């Protein structure tokens, strides 16, 4: 081999030999650079407490601080880091294990039967992406039965993230009681999924999340099937919109009113739109600052946020915020109960919100509609002790404030320019009729 070949071989071998150490340096910088978990902002803050760099392996300790309105919960982890590249394209893998505090460790060890309670295995790629698979150990002690769970976390250099969690079943019961009211609470098929795009200041403007539970029951007190909570957020330029949802496929709750007991589906959506994104961002950053200062008292939090809220109120109002309930829907044997509602301010009146708050009422516009099966309404009124009077209801129908179509009572309302109308009729007449019908 010539001198050039020897030189090249030395460089290659030297480079390969130095790779694990360089990898250790990169990992230390990467871990130290993480401040907040994707999509959680100031609510979950990550910090590296120590890092012992080695050649092929390194170790570290870290902590995750969960900030709530009531307290700061600190969870400690230890990391074992392999700095050897893998065939799957990762240049390092990290094994993170939850380390319970000393005062609770004996209870945790007993609860999880000596197994590691929470373990995360993370693969880092040369492209800046990461893939994490986590496990939560099962628990089977008196009063608690937990199947364990699986967690996945994917992050991309672009700022995109995906979360997933799956738990087969979880049940809890007071082991010292045999009363029917202390029957076990049983949850099955728990699933959490979320994804989004990180923006500046650790804010995930564009994201979606859903919590799903296949079934939830508590002895003879009731059973829920197909429960889900959902959230979706979207930022377009300086406009921000947020939608929340709640769904329930079937409810068997003996204590519910008879009229509602055979509910087969419940669907609820509400949204906030035309929100000023820069103003929302300033409020968010102020909340982060307050959390860093260690403020947990609810009153103090409100006081700390008031000044920022007042300063940003004109911008929030100026965009013309809109609130919608679209729809609330309950499916009953007699038909669907449906409610739609919206309220909005016209854009361009931010300054008036502070100088003349009552004047906003004249600018506010609202509209909605309501449908309910007549049989269900009558049954609900009778069960609540308010004897339903068909004659009074017929009066509202005859006056045109309520319509009856195939057993469904329907009405709609509009509030605009300071005036309210019901089914296109001025509300003053309706108020008079309702006053005359009221029990003396």
C-alpha positions in Angstrom: 0.0 0.0 0.0 1.4 3.4 -1.0 1.8 6.3 1.4 -1.4 7.9 0.1 -3.3 4.7 0.8 -1.9 4.4 4.3 -2.8 8.0 5.0 -6.3 7.5 3.8 -6.6 4.3 5.9 -5.3 6.2 9.0 -7.9 9.0 8.4 -10.8 6.5 7.9 -9.8 4.4 10.9 -9.2 7.5 13.0 -12.6 8.9 12.0 -14.4 5.7 12.8 -12.6 5.5 16.2 -13.6 9.1 17.0 -17.2 8.7 15.9 -18.5 7.4 19.3 -16.8 10.3 21.2 -18.1 12.9 18.8 -21.5 11.3 19.0 -21.4 11.8 22.8 -20.6 15.5 22.4 -23.6 15.9 20.0 -25.9 14.1 22.3 -24.9 16.2 25.3 -25.6 19.4 23.3 -28.9 17.9 22.0 -30.2 16.9 25.4 -29.1 20.2 27.0 -30.9 22.1 24.2 -34.3 20.6 25.0 -36.3 23.0 27.1 -39.9 22.0 26.6 -41.6 18.9 25.3 -43.2 19.4 21.8 -46.7 20.7 22.1 -46.7 21.2 25.8 -44.9 24.5 26.1 -44.3 25.8 29.6 -46.5 23.0 31.0 -43.7 20.4 30.8 -40.1 21.7 31.1 -37.1 19.3 30.5 -33.7 19.9 32.0 -30.4 17.9 32.1 -29.0 17.7 35.6 -25.7 15.9 34.8 -23.9 14.3 31.9 -21.0 11.9 32.2 -19.5 11.5 28.7 -17.8 8.3 27.8 -16.3 6.7 24.7 -18.9 4.1 23.6 -21.4 5.0 26.3 -22.5 7.9 28.4 -24.8 8.4 31.3 -27.0 11.3 32.3 -29.6 12.4 34.8 -32.5 14.7 34.0 -35.8 16.0 35.3 -39.2 16.8 33.9 -41.1 19.6 35.6 -44.9 19.5 35.1 -46.4 22.9 35.8 -50.0 23.1 36.9 -52.2 25.7 38.5 -51.6 24.1 41.9 -48.0 22.9 42.0 -44.7 22.0 40.2 -44.3 18.3 40.0 -40.7 17.2 39.3 -40.0 13.7 37.9 -36.4 12.4 37.8 -34.9 10.2 35.1 -31.6 8.5 34.5 -30.2 7.9 30.9 -27.9 5.2 29.6 -26.7 6.3 26.2 -25.2 4.0 23.5 -23.0 6.0 21.1 -22.6 3.2 18.6 -24.4 3.7 15.2 -27.0 1.1 14.3 -28.1 -0.6 11.1 -31.5 1.2 11.3 -29.9 4.6 10.6 -29.7 5.9 14.2 -26.4 7.2 15.4 -27.2 6.7 19.1 -29.8 5.2 21.4 -30.9 6.4 24.8 -32.6 4.4 27.5 -34.4 6.6 30.0 -35.7 5.2 33.3 -38.0 7.0 35.8 -36.2 7.2 39.2 -38.8 7.7 42.0 -37.9 10.0 44.8 -36.6 8.3 47.9 -39.7 9.0 50.0 -42.0 7.2 47.6 -39.6 4.6 46.1 -40.6 1.7 48.5 -44.3 2.2 47.6 -43.5 2.3 43.9 -41.3 -0.8 44.1 -44.2 -2.6 45.8 -46.8 -1.3 43.3 -44.8 -2.4 40.3 -43.4 -5.6 41.8 -39.8 -4.4 41.6 -39.9 -3.7 37.9 -38.8 -0.5 36.3 -42.1 1.5 36.3 -41.5 3.6 33.2 -38.8 3.0 30.5 -38.2 5.0 27.3 -35.9 3.8 24.4 -35.1 6.6 22.0 -33.3 6.3 18.7 -31.6 9.5 17.3 -31.0 9.7 13.5 -28.4 11.7 11.6 -31.3 13.8 10.0 -32.3 15.2 13.4 -35.3 13.0 13.9 -36.1 10.8 16.9 -38.3 7.8 17.6 -39.2 6.8 21.1 -40.9 3.7 22.4 -41.9 3.6 26.0 -43.5 1.1 28.3 -45.4 1.5 31.6 -45.1 -1.7 33.7 -48.4 -3.5 34.7 -49.8 -3.3 38.3 -51.8 -6.0 40.0 -52.3 -5.3 43.7 -55.3 -5.3 46.0 -57.7 -2.6 44.6 -55.8 -1.8 41.5 -55.4 -3.7 38.2 -53.5 -2.1 35.4 -52.5 -3.7 32.2 -49.5 -1.5 31.6 -49.2 0.7 28.6 -47.2 1.6 25.5 -46.1 5.0 24.5 -44.6 6.3 21.2 -43.1 9.7 20.5 -41.8 10.8 17.1 -40.1 14.2 16.5 -38.7 15.6 13.3 -36.1 18.3 12.7 -38.8 20.3 11.0 -40.6 20.6 14.4 -43.4 18.1 13.6 -44.3 15.7 16.5 -46.5 12.7 17.0 -47.6 11.2 20.4 -49.4 7.9 21.0 -50.4 6.0 24.1 -52.3 2.8 24.4 -53.6 1.1 27.6 -55.7 -2.1 27.5 -57.4 -1.8 30.8 -57.3 -0.1 34.2 -59.5 -0.7 37.3 -59.5 0.7 40.8 -61.6 -0.1 43.8 -61.6 0.5 47.6 -60.4 -2.8 48.9 -61.8 -2.2 52.4 -65.4 -1.8 51.3 -68.0 -4.1 49.9 -70.8 -1.5 49.5 -72.3 -1.4 46.0 -71.4 2.2 45.7 -67.7 1.2 46.0 -67.8 -1.1 43.0 -64.6 -0.9 40.8 -64.2 1.8 38.2 -63.2 0.0 35.1 -61.7 1.6 32.0 -61.0 -0.3 28.8 -59.3 0.5 25.5 -57.6 3.8 26.5 -55.9 5.6 23.6 -54.3 9.0 23.3 -53.0 10.3 20.0 -51.7 13.8 19.2 -49.6 15.4 16.5 -48.7 19.0 15.6 -46.1 21.4 14.4 -43.9 23.3 16.8 -43.5 27.0 16.2 -41.5 29.8 17.9 -41.4 29.9 21.7 -42.4 26.2 21.9 -46.0 27.0 20.8 -47.8 24.3 18.7 -50.2 26.5 16.7 -51.3 23.7 14.4 -52.1 20.5 16.3 -54.7 17.9 17.0 -55.3 15.5 19.8 -57.8 12.9 20.9 -58.4 10.9 24.0 -60.5 7.8 23.4 -61.9 5.2 25.9 -63.7 2.2 24.5 -65.8 1.7 27.7 -66.0 3.0 31.3 -68.2 1.4 34.0 -68.8 1.4 37.8 -70.9 -1.6 38.9 -74.6 -1.0 38.6 -74.2 2.8 38.5 -73.7 2.9 34.8 -71.7 2.1 31.7 -70.4 4.4 29.0 -69.4 3.2 25.5 -67.3 5.0 22.9 -66.1 8.0 24.9 -63.8 10.6 23.2 -62.4 14.1 23.7 -60.8 15.9 20.8 -59.0 19.1 20.1 -57.9 20.8 16.9 -56.0 24.1 16.5 -55.0 26.1 13.4 -53.1 29.3 12.8 -53.4 31.1 9.4 -51.2 34.2 9.3 -52.3 36.2 12.4 -55.6 34.4 12.7 -56.0 31.5 15.3 -58.9 29.0 15.6 -59.5 26.3 18.2 -62.1 23.5 18.1 -63.0 21.2 21.0 -65.2 18.1 20.8 -66.9 15.5 22.9 -68.5 12.2 21.7 -70.3 9.4 23.5 -71.7 6.4 21.5 -73.9 5.0 24.2 -74.7 5.7 27.9 -76.5 3.3 30.3 -77.0 5.4 33.4 -79.9 4.3 35.7 -79.9 7.7 37.5 -80.4 9.7 34.4 -83.9 11.1 33.7 -86.1 8.5 32.0 -86.4 10.7 28.9 -82.7 10.6 28.5 -81.9 7.1 29.6 -82.1 5.5 26.2 -79.6 7.9 24.7 -77.6 6.2 21.9 -75.3 9.0 20.9 -74.1 12.3 22.3 -72.1 14.7 20.1 -70.8 18.2 21.1 -68.6 20.6 19.2 -67.6 24.2 20.1 -65.1 26.4 18.5 -63.4 29.8 18.9 -62.2 31.5 15.8 -61.0 34.9 14.5 -58.6 35.1 17.5 -55.6 37.4 17.2 -52.6 35.1 17.2 -49.9 37.7 18.3 -52.1 38.6 21.3 -52.6 34.9 22.2 -48.8 34.5 21.9 -48.1 37.3 24.3 -50.6 35.8 26.8 -48.9 32.5 26.4 -45.4 33.9 27.0 -46.6 35.7 30.0 -48.0 32.5 31.4 -44.6 30.8 30.8 -42.8 33.6 32.6 -45.2 33.3 35.6 -44.6 29.5 35.7 -40.8 30.0 35.7 -41.2 32.4 38.7 -42.8 29.5 40.6 -46.3 31.1 41.0 -48.9 28.3 41.6 -51.6 30.1 43.6 -54.7 30.5 41.4 -55.3 34.1 42.7 -51.7 35.1 42.1 -51.8 33.6 38.6 -54.9 35.6 37.8 -53.4 38.8 39.1 -50.1 38.2 37.2 -52.0 37.7 33.9 -54.5 40.6 34.3 -52.3 43.4 33.1 -51.3 41.4 30.0 -54.9 40.5 29.3 -56.0 44.1 29.5 -53.3 45.3 27.2 -54.1 42.6 24.6 -57.9 42.9 24.9 -58.2 45.6 22.1 -56.3 43.4 19.7 -58.4 40.3 20.6 -61.6 42.3 20.1 -60.5 44.0 17.0 -60.3 40.8 15.0 -64.0 40.1 15.7 -63.9 36.9 17.8 -66.5 34.2 17.1 -67.8 31.5 19.3 -69.8 28.6 17.9 -71.6 25.5 19.3 -72.1 23.4 16.2 -73.8 21.2 17.2 -75.0 19.6 20.4 -76.8 16.5 19.3 -78.4 13.8 21.4 -80.0 10.8 19.8 -83.1 9.5 21.6 -85.7 6.9 20.5 -88.2 9.7 19.9 -85.8 11.6 17.7 -82.7 13.9 18.0 -82.2 16.8 20.4 -80.2 19.4 18.4 -78.7 22.8 19.4 -76.7 25.1 17.3 -75.5 28.5 18.5 -73.1 31.2 17.4 -72.0 34.6 18.8 -69.7 37.1 17.2 -68.4 40.6 17.2 -67.7 42.4 13.9 -64.0 43.2 13.2 -62.6 46.7 13.8 -64.0 47.6 17.2 -61.1 46.8 19.5 -60.7 50.2 21.0 -64.4 50.4 21.9 -64.0 47.3 24.1 -62.1 49.3 26.7 -63.7 52.7 26.3 -67.3 51.5 26.1 -67.7 47.9 27.1 -71.6 48.1 27.2 -71.5 49.3 23.6 -70.3 45.9 22.5 -73.7 44.5 23.3 -75.2 46.5 20.5 -72.4 45.2 18.2 -72.8 41.6 19.3 -74.8 39.3 17.1 -76.1 35.8 18.0 -78.2 33.2 16.4 -79.2 29.6 17.0 -81.8 26.9 16.6 -83.1 24.2 18.9 -85.0 20.9 18.1 -86.4 18.5 20.7 -88.9 15.6 20.4 -92.2 16.7 22.0 -92.6 13.4 23.8 -89.1 13.7 25.3 -89.7 17.3 26.5 -93.1 16.4 28.1 -91.6 13.3 29.8 -88.6 15.4 31.1 -90.9 18.1 32.5 -93.2 15.6 34.2 -90.3 13.8 35.8 -88.7 17.0 37.1 -92.0 17.8 38.9 -93.0 20.5 36.4 -96.3 19.2 35.1 -96.3 19.9 31.4 -99.3 21.8 30.0 -100.0 20.8 26.4 -102.3 23.9 26.1 -99.5 26.3 27.0 -97.2 24.5 24.5 -99.9 24.7 21.8 -100.2 28.4 22.5 -96.5 28.9 21.6 -97.0 26.8 18.5 -100.1 28.8 17.4 -98.3 32.1 17.9 -95.5 30.8 15.7 -92.7 30.9 18.2 -92.4 27.1 18.1 -93.1 24.8 15.2 -94.1 21.2 15.4 -93.0 18.8 12.6 -93.3 15.0 12.8 -93.3 15.1 16.6 -90.3 17.5 16.8 -90.5 20.9 18.4 -88.3 23.4 16.6 -87.4 27.1 17.2 -84.7 29.5 16.2 -83.6 32.9 17.4 -81.6 35.8 16.2 -80.1 38.7 18.2 -78.9 41.6 16.1 -78.6 45.4 16.5 -79.8 45.0 20.1 -83.0 43.2 19.2 -84.0 39.6 19.7 -86.4 37.7 17.5 -87.8 34.2 17.9 -88.8 32.4 14.7 -88.6 35.7 12.9 -91.0 37.3 15.5 -90.1 40.1 17.9 -89.4 38.7 21.3 -91.4 41.2 23.3 -94.7 39.4 22.4 -93.2 36.1 23.5 -92.1 37.5 26.8 -95.6 38.7 27.4 -97.1 35.2 26.6 -94.5 33.5 28.9 -95.4 35.9 31.7 -99.1 35.2 31.3 -98.5 31.4 31.3 -96.2 31.4 34.4 -97.7 29.9 37.5 -99.0 32.3 40.1 
